[in-house]
Amino acid sequence: MRFQPIKKINSIVRQEYFEPTISWAFRVVLALNVPLIIIPIYKGFSFEVIWAAFGAYMLALIDYRGPHYKKIIIQSVEAGLMFFAALLGMGVSSSITLSILMMFLIGMFAALIRNWSDYGSNIGVAVGFFFLFGLAYPLPFDKAIDCGIYLLIGAAWSILITVASFPFKPSSPVRRSVAKIWQANTDLLDTIILHQSSETKNDHSKITEKEMAVRKVINHSIDLFSRRKKTRLKAQHYDMMMELRRTSALFGASLNVMYEELEVLNGPAFKDVKDSVLYKTLSAYGQASARMAIVIFTFRADDLTLAKVRVKRCEVAIELFKEASKDLQLSEKEKSVLQHFIETLYKAYGYLQQSILQIEEKLNFKKSDYLENYKLSINNFLAGLKPRAVVELIKELTHVNSEQFKYALRVAFVLSIGVFVFKFFNIDHGQWIPLTIIIVIQPYYGATRKKGIERVVGTVLGIIVGGIIMLLPVPHQAFVILLIFVSFFVAYFLRNNYKVGVFFVTIMMVILMQLSQQSSMQLIGWRVLSTLIGSVLALLAGYIFWPMWEKERFPTLLSNALLQNKTYLVQTLKYFNKESKYNWYKYRNSAEAANNSLFACVQRMFEEPESVRESVDLNFAIVGVNIRIAREITSVAMAMEQNNLVQTVTEINNFVKEIDLLFDWLAANALIKENAPTLPDFNVVKETLRSTVFDENKELQFVKVELEKIIFELEVLCLMVERSPAKPVIA
């Protein structure tokens, strides 16, 4: 057996290919600790040094994984916002009314900017933090400007770290995004293997979660590729990575088809093959997919050699699987599905081979990867300075909808309450009440509750350990050294385990207070109490102030998912019937994105209070059927991809016409029950598949079977939707 600690270390190293957490944590350590070490050497240690350290720390926490030019712009804007917020907090501190009013506006801004992107919450928290920091430590204007200058010095240091990082190590965001697609494909394949084992329970939700994870990383990669179009940069590097991304997405689609086919092959005659040869076959694909993820990120010749070996094993595994399956006593339906499963294995193998050829072509490019990424970074930086790019950033920032506006009102209102409690009762270090609120409160109740509990647990444990550290008779320099290690764990665990991250954040704050000579056991007690009050207020706000329960969002999301599935199916059939110039790839993306949102909605239902839940099990079943329909459409698409029709098949057009009516009825009935249209006759759409044209070749025979499965799923879905309670339409 392999030595487990070594295995764990290797796992962490491999993870750095895709999520460079350790290198990011080192940058955070540099940002926070260098001001604490360097400035006191020349100026002596003072309270202003803490402003510089926090300014650098907040900017370093920006977790943007794209071109460096955009990260520099984001950090620069955030630095200006933090400076303004700190001065504003100091300026209004003497008035409770102005403090509450300004906190309301800051809260609105922090909540709305969350919609900007994944890093929007970091900016909102940083702005809120420095407003509250200024509110808690008011100073005369000249002294306030001094603290602001120290803040900007720390921010400049953090930006300098970003500027200095990309010439030495290109971030390769596009390449990493494609590697993460292969990583997600590997996770999906591993889950399918576990699901097919005889000892695993029949839980489809795990498969769905992994499918949604694949879709998420594909969407992120597509977003990165769109930036190339905006900059109008012609580069072989991006063109080849786009082809690699497309191939990785098709490999993921083939996995969906495999899973759908294996659900049919569940009879006793197939059990021995499933438990032995099938496991080895799928494992070979999993190992090849994992190796593809690494070689796409590293583009090293030795990794490519290993990838070729893994891919070659897939070909051998297919032949062994065919040999083991040829004498099985199966029904005609099972034989047809088995044959198509083998064909899907060959298609997946073809995508692996295609990726190998694309990587070899990429390695043969004249320019080195380093110089290529360096040039792209410079060009992207220059493109980012254009007015059009700036306007696009502003549009992203101001794009809100009604749900987000209600969330912003909720955040602003409860933050105002937190500031009122802090100022009115004059709580020592009571700024931690609204600060806890702004960190804990999330758009969804379940996420707020989870984060609130984790923050309370992490804070209490951190206070206990930090209090013990504070009592140690050690010199100032020892606390600085300890802070270096603690700040590393803060950055590392905030991304990987929030509760542990909060634990180290609390220890870090205790050490910083010790360095600034503000620590005491009484102060630490107030910190715990403030955290508890803030968490409770955040939780109550999510329940009382304009809550958006998932039962209200579900009908709209379901209707959209149904319509996207309809478009996916209709356009797929039209494309292969020579009636549409667009292939099925883009429609699959839209359908899976809609199903992803719907599945996430049902998952959040389980985290809500039981008093507001409604038909959760039924809704979960509805989502499962809808996702199966999407899988079956993908099976149809991949089956028809190699079927060159020489003329239009009228029966396909007839099927499209009738299936369109069924999807429209479901989408309308999902939204509102009153005055819903009459349910179309299923016998009519079934009749369109009884034509002999579908017996002309094996591919059309398989397509017919898959379309019949879609009809069956729609019948089940109609019964479920009719049983679901009527709900209002949410805009």
N, C-alpha and C positions, 0 to 999 in steps of 0.2 A: 504494500500500500504506500502511496506517495505521502511524504511528510507534509502534514496539513499546513503548518506555518509557511513553508516554501510555496505551497499551492496558493495560499492566500496572497503572498507577496507577488507572485506571478500574475494573479488576477488583477491586483491593483495596477501593476505595470501595464498590462494589456488595456485596462480601462483608461489609462492616460492617453492612448491613441485617440479615443473618442470623446472623453470628457476630461480635459486637462486640468483637473481640480488641484493637483499638487503644485503645478507651476503657477496657477492662479493664486493659491494660498501663499506661496512665497512672495508674489508681488504685493499681496495685502500686508504681509509681515514687513516688507521693506517700506511700504507707504506709511504704516503706523509708527514704526519704531525708529526710523532714521531721524524724524523731527524730535523725538523724545531724547535722542542721544546727542545729535549734532548741535541743536539750538542751545541747550544748557551749557555746552562747552564755551560758547562765546557770550551768551546773555545771562547765564544762570537759569536755574529752573524757576518758572513762574506759571501762574494760572493761564497765561496766554499761550504757553507751549501746548497745553491740552487742546486749545482751539486749532492749532496747526495740525496736531496729530489726528484729531477727529475729522478735520477737513480732508486730509489725505486719505484717511480710512474710508470715509463715505464714498469718495470718488473711486477708490480701488475696488469697492464692492460691486460696481457696475459690471454685470455679467453679460456683456455683449459679445457675441461670437460671430462677428462679421468683419468687414473691412476696417482697418485701423483708422482711416480718415473719419468714419462715422463715429467711432468710439471717442476720438479726440473732440469732435464737435459736441457730442453728448456730454462728455465730462466738462467741457468749457461752459456750456449752458448751465449745467448743474452747479458749477462753482459760483456763477453769477447769482443763481437763484438762492443758494445757501447763504451767500453774503447778504443779499437783500433781506432774506427771512430773519437772519440773526439781528440785523439792525432794526428791523420792524419789531421784533420781539422785545428788544431793549427799550424801544421808543414808546411802546404802549403798555409797558409793565405796570406803570403807576395807576392805570385806570382799569378796573374790572370790566367795565362795559366795553372799552376798546379791545381789551384782551380777548373777550369772548367773541366780539364781532370779527376781529382779524383771524382768530382760530377757525371760525366758520368758513371764511374765505380760503384760508390755507387748506382746510379739510376738503372743500369742494375741489380745489386744484389737485390735491394729492389723489383723490378718488378718480377724477376724470383722466388724469395723466396715466393711470393704470392701463387704460385702453390703448395707449400708444404702442406698447409692445411688452414683452416679458420683463424688460428692465424698467418699465415705467414705475412699478411699485418701489424700486430702489430710490428713484428720484423723489417720489412723493414722501417716503419715510425720511430721507435726508433733509428735505425742506422743512418738514414738520419738526424734525429733531432740533435743527438750529433755531427755528422760531421759539420752541419751548426752552431751549438752552438760553437764548437771549431773554426770554420771559422770566426765567428763574434767577438769572444773574444780571440784573440791570446795571448799567454804568453810564456815566456822563458821556456826551456825544464824542468828545475827543478820545476817551478811553475805549468807547465802543468801536471807533474807527481803528484803533490799534489792534483790538481783538479781531476785527474784520480783516485787517491786513495779514495777521498771522494765519487766519483761516485760508486766505488766498495763497499765502506762501505754501501751506500744506497741500492745497489743491494743485498748485503749479508743480510741486514735487511729484504728485501722483500722475499728472498728465505727462511729465517728463519720463516716468517709468514706462508709460504706454508708448510714447514716441521712440524710446530707446529699444523697445522689445522687438519691433517688427523687422528691422534690418538683419537681426541675428537669427530670428526664428519666425519665418512667415507663418501667419495664422492658418492659411489654407482653409477658410471656412467652407468653401464649396466642396473641396475634396473630402473634408471631414463629414459633411452632410451626406455624401454618397456612401461613405464608409459606414455611417450610422444606419443607413437603410439596410445594408447587408447584415449589420449587427442585429437589427430588429427582425429581419427575415430569419436569422439563426434562432433568436428567442422564440419566434412563432413555430419554427420547425421542432424545436426542443419540446414545446408544449404539446404539439400534435403527437410526438412520440410518446410522451407520458400519457396522453389521453387514450392512445391506442393500446397501451399495455393492459393486460387483463386485470391487473390489480388496482387500476385507477378508476375512481367513480366517474359517472357520466355527467360531467360538469362542463357545459358548453361555454359558460361565461368566461372561463380562463382563455379559451381560444379567441373569443370575441375581443377581450382586452388586448391580446397580443396583435390581433388584426388592426385594431384601432391605433395601437402604438406604431405599426408599420405605416399607416396612413398619415399619422402625425409627422413622422420624420420625412416622409415624401413631400408633404406640403411645405415643411420648413425648407427643404432643398429647392423646391420649385420657387419659393420666395427669394432665395439667394440667387438663383439663375435669372430671375426677372431683373435684378440689379444690373446685370450685364447689358440687357437691352436698354436700360435707362442711360447708361454711360456710352452706349454705341461703340463698345470696345470690341475689335475683331481680334480674337486670340485663339490659337489652336488649342491651348490648354482648356479654356472654357467649353469650346465646341466638343472636345473629346469627353470631358466630364459630363456634359449634357447627355451624350450617348450612353455613357456608363450608368448614369442615373436612370435613364429609360430602361436599360437592360435589367437593372436591379429591381425596378418596379414590376417588370414583367415576370421576373423570377418569383417575386412575392405573390403575384396573381396566380401563378402556377401552383403555389402552395395552397392557396384557397381552394383551387379546383381539386387538388389531391385530397384535402380534408373532406370535401363534399362527397367525393367518390368513395372514400374509405368508410363513410357513414353507411353506405349501402352494403359494403362488403363486411358484414358483421355476423354472418352465419357460422355454424359450427364447422363447416367444411373448410373455412378459411382461417380457423383459429390457430392451428399449428404454424401456418405460414406467417400469420400476424405476429405471433410471439417470438419468432426466430428470424426468418429471412427478411421480413418487412422491417423489423427493428434495425437490422444491420444496414438495410438499404437506405432508410431515412436517416440513420446516423451518419452514413457516408456523405449524404447531401448536407447535413448539419455541419460536419467538419469542413466540407468544402466552402460552405457559406461563411463560416467563421474565419477561415483563412483568407477569403476574398475581402472581408472587411479590413483585415490588417494590411494586405498588400495594396489596396486602393489608397489607404492613408499613407503608407510608407513609400510606396513605389520603389522598393529595393529589389534587386535582381534575385537575391537569395530567398526573399519572401515569395516572389513570383514562382520560383522553382518549386517550393513547397506547395503553393496553390495548384500548380499543374499536377502534382502527384495526387493531391486530394481530389481534384476534378476527374482524373483518370480512374480513380477508385469508384467513382459514381457509375462509369460505364460498365465496369466489372460487376458492380452490385446489381445493375439492371439485368444483366444476363443471368446472374444467379437467381434473381427473383423470378424471371421468366421460366427458368428451368424448374424451379420449385412449384410454380403455379400451373404448369401445363396439364397435369393429370388430375387436377381437383374436380370433384363432382359438384358442379355449380349449376344453378338455374340459368335459363337463357338471359334473363335480366342481369344476373351477376356476371356472366361471361362477358356481356357487352360492356358493363362498367369496368371489369377487370382489364379488358383490352384497352379501354380508353385511359384507365389509370396508368398503364404501361406507356401509352403514347404521351401522357402528361409528364411521366418521368423523363422520357426522351426530350420533351420540350424544355423542361427545367435544365437538363444536362446541356442542351443546346445554348441556353442563356448563359450558363457557366462558361462554356467554351467561347462564346461570343465576347464575354467580359475579358477572358484571358487574351484574346486577340486585340481587343481595344487597349488593354494595358500595355501590351508589347508595342503597339503603335505609339502610344504615349511615351514610352521609354525611349523610343527612337527619335523623338523630336530633338532638334539641334540644341535648343536652349536648355540650360540646366533648370531644374525645378526651382532652385533658390532664386536665380535671376528672373525667372518668369513671374514668380509670386511677388518679387520685389517691384517689378515693373507694373504689375497689376495694382499693387497697393498705391504706388505713386499716381497712376492714371485715375484710379478711383478717388484718391484724395483730391486731385484737381477737378474731377467731375463733380465732386461733392460741394465745391465752392461755387458752382453755377447757380444762378437764381432759381432755375427750374427745380433743382434738387432741394433747395431750401424751402420752396413753396410746397413741395410734396411732403416734407417733414411737418410743416405747419398743418397741412390738411390731415395728416395722420393724427396729429395731436388734438384737433378740434372735432374729430368724427366721434359722435356719441349717439346713443339711442335712448329710449325711454327707460329701459331697465338700468342702464348705467347712470342715468341722471338720478333715478330714485336711490341707487346705491350711494351716489355722491351726497345727496341730501342726508341720508342716514349717517354717513361718516361725519359730515360737517356738524350735524345736530348733536351727536353723542360726544364728539370732541369738544364742542362748546360746553356741554354739561361737565365734562372732565375738567376743563379749565376753570369753570365756575367753582367746582368742589375744591380744586387746588388753591385758587386765589381767595375765595370767601372764607374758608376754614384755615387758611394760611398754613397748610401742611408742609412740613419740612421735606424738601425734595419731592414735593407733590407733582412736579412736572412728569414724573414717571406714570401718573394716572393716564393723561392723554397720550403720552408716548406709547404706553402699552396698548391703548385702544387703536392707534394708527397702525401699529404693527400686527395686532391680532385680527382686527375686523376684516372680513373677506366678503366678496359678493354673495356667497352662499352660506346659509346657516350652518350646515354640517362642517364646512371648512373652518368657519369661525370657532365653533365649539372645539374641534380637534386642535387647532392652533392655540386656543386659549388654555386648554388643559396642558398641552406640551410646554407652553411658556411658564405657567405657574409651577409645574413640576421642575422644569429646568432651573427656574429662578430660585426656588427654595433650596434645592440641592447645591446650586452654585453659591448661594449666600452662606450656607453652612461651611462649605469647603473654603470659600473666600474669607469668612470670618476667622477660621483657624489659621489661614495664611497670614492674615493681618496681625495676629497675635505673636507671630514668630519674631524673635529679636534679630532681624537681619538688616544690613545696610541698604541704602537707597539703590546702589548699583545692582544688588541681588534682585530687587523687585523689577528693575529694567530688564535683566536677563530672563527672569521668569515670564515677563510680559511678552517677550519675543516668542517663546514656545506656546504660550496660551493663545496669542493672536493667530498663530498658524492653525491651531485646532479650531478656533472660531471660524476661520474661512473655510476650512476643509469640511467641518461637520454641518455648517449652515446649508451647504449644498446637498449633503448626503443624509443627514439625520438632524432635523430641526431641533428636537428636544435636547440632544447632546450639544448642539451648537449654542442653544440658549444657556445651557449650563456653563460653557466656557465664556460666553459673552458676559455673564454675571460675574464670574471670577475676574475677567478683564476689567470690568467697571470698578470692582472693589480695589484692584491693584492701582488703577488710575487715580482713584480717590485717595489711596494711600500715598501715591507719589505727590499729589497736590495738597497733601496734609489736611484732607477734609474727612477722613474716615473716622467712624466711631460705631460702636455696637448699636447705639440708638438710631443712627442714620441708616444702618443696614436694616433694622427693624422696620423703619418707615418705607424703605425700598420694597420690602416684601409686601407690606400692607398696600402700597400704591399699585403694585403689580396685580394683586388680588382684586382691588377695586376696579382697575382698568379692564381686566379680563371679564369680570361680571358685567360691567357696563356695555362692553362690546357684544357680549352674548345676548343681553337684554335688548340691545338696539336691533340686532338681527331678527329678533322675534317680534318686536313691537312696532318699530318705525319702518313703514312701507316695505314689509317683507315681500319677497318674490318667491313663492313656493313653487316647487317643480311641477306640481299637479296643474298649475296655471300655464306653465311653459310647454308642457308635454304635447297638447293637441297641435299647436302650431309647428313644433319640431317634427311631430309624426307626419303631419300633412306634407311638410317640405320634403321629408325623407322619402315618402311614397312617390311624390312627383319626380324627385330626382331618380329614383329607381325606374320609374316609367320612362323617363327620357333616356336613361342608360339602355334599357331594353329596346325601345323603339329605334333609337339611333344606331344601335348595334345591328339590328336586323335590316334597317334601311341601307346601312353602309355595305353590308355583304350582299344586298340585293341590288347593288349598283345605283342606289337612289340618293346617296349622300356622299359628299366628298370628305367628310370628317370621319376619322377612325374612332374606335371605341375607347381609346385611352383617356381622353379628356373627360368623357362622361362618367367613366368609372371613378375618376378622381372626385368629381362633384358628388356622386352617389355615396361613396364611402365617407366623404367629409360630413354629409348630412346624417348618415347612420352613426358616425362617431359622436356627433353632438347629441343625438337621440339617446344613445347608450349611456353617455356621461350624465344625461339628465336623470335617467332611471337609477343610476348608481347613487346620485346625490339624494334621491328620494329616501333611500334606506338610512341616511344620516340625519333626516329631519325628525322632529318630534312626532310621536305616533298620533297625536291629536289632529295633525294637519295632513297626514298621509291619506291617500285615497287610491284604492285598486292597484297597489304597488306590484303585487304578484302578476296580475293580469297585464299591466303595462310592460313588465319585464318579459312576459311571454310574447306580447305583440312585437317588441323590439327584436326578440330572437327570430321570429318568423320573417320580419322585414330584412334582417341581415342574411338569413338563409336565401331569400330571394335574390339579394345582391350577389351572393356566391354562385347561385345557379345561372345568373346572367353572365357572370364571368366565364363559367363553364361553356355556355353557348358561344360567347365571343371567341374563346380560344379554340373551340372545335371548328368554328366557321372560318377561322383566319386562313387556313390552308385549303379551303374549299372554294375554288374559282368557279363561280356561276357564270355560264355563258349567256344566260338570258334571265329576265325577271321571273321570279316564282310568284305567281298570283296568290297562292295560298298563304305565303308569308305576309303579303299586303293585307289580306283578309284578317289574318291573326292580329296584326298590328292594330287594325281598326277596332276590333272587338276588345283587345286587351287594354287599349287606351281608355275605353269607357269604364272598365272595371277599376283601373287605378284612379280615374277621376272621381268615381263614386266613393272610393275609400278615402281619398284626400278630403273630399267635401264632408263626409260623415264623421271624419276624425275631428273636425273643427266644431261642428254644431249639429245637433240631432233634429232640430225643428226644421220642417220644410225641406228635408234632405231629398235628393232625387231618388227615383225608384232603382233598386238594385238590378243591373243588367242580368240577363239569363246566361248562366255559365255554360249551358248546353250549346249555345251558339258559338262561343269561342272554342269549345272542345271539338265541334264539328269541323272547324277549319284545319284541324290537324289530322283528320281521318283520310286525307287525300293520299293517293298512291305515290305522289311525287316525293314524299318523304322516305320512300323505300328505294330510291334510285341509287343511293350509296350509303356507306356506313356512317359517314359524318352527318348526313341529314337524318339518318335514323337516330343517332345519338342526340342531335339537336331536338328532334321531336320528343324524345324521352325527357330531356331537360325542360322543354316548354310545358310538357304535361305536369312536371313537378312544380313549376311556377304556378300553374293554374290551381293545383291542389293547395299550395301555400296561400294563394289568394282567397280560396274558399274558407280556409281556416281563419285567415285574417279578417274576413268579412264578419264571421260569427263573433270573433273577439271584439271587434270595433263596435258591433251592435250592442254587446253586453256592457261596454264601458259607459260610465255616466256622462251625461251632457256637461260640457264645460264652455265657459266663455272664450271668445277669441281674444288673444293677447297680441297687440300690435308689436 
